[in-house]
């Protein structure tokens, strides 16, 4: 009995050390290929770097780590960089908040020929959303708020980026956002929380979201109760397909509350977006759980 207690105590200590001191400081670069409906031949193979939930100022994300994240992203040579909100951290007891301009400064070094685009999250608007937008613009980053922007790959293959406002701090307006799209070019929707996904029309080839932190601490029977989503763990992380519509949820990089992660390591996703053939589209399941 005593040996059992010792083993259990040692195991608990090891988990605590991992969750507090090791996993939050990891940074996994995860490549994925997604075959998308409505994707054009001219955009086939487009490489998109996806980041979310930096929560800069909350351990372990300081300015030095932001520079390291930028170096990792640039090493992958993406064509577009997408940042899905929650740049800032201001609500936790362990945080040393950074000013919006301090957060944006390292991100100005992100390099992508088609640009850097972002939406803001629920932690951003109350603590300097307008300053983030201004600093981002000065750094070459465009923040989309219920609006769409068009880019041209190789100067002739169009793609729309549609940024949907976050429901927790703004009013998401899909009609306004998509109303600015004036042709049939493929659309990527950007949103902080995945909760808007059920309302996104099939006109959108892929919706990109963050906010969930991949659960941050993934434990059986518990995670679905604590994920910040009205859908529980339905949109917890990674690739989800429902009714032929595609969603990718980034597990994010930073932390909220306690500076811990367990079975949800920080991640930068490098998505290679492919054109789905008609045959492949016919084989898509009506619903696919997160992977």
Secondary structure, 3 states (H helix, E strand, C coil): CHHHHHHHHHHHHHHHHHHHHHHHHCCEEEEEEEEECCCCHHHCCEEEEEECCCCECCCCCCHHHHHHHHHHHHHCCCCEEEECCCCECCCCCCCCCCCHHHHHHHHCCCCCCCCEEECCCCCCHHHCHHHHHHHHHHCCEEECCCEEEEEEECCCEEEEEEEECCCCCCCCCHHHHHHCCCCCCEEEEEEEEHHHHHHCCCCCCEEEEECCHHHCECCCCCHHHHCCCCCCCCCCCEEEEECCEEEEECCCCCCCCCCCCECCCCEEEEEEEEECCHHHHHHCCCEECCC
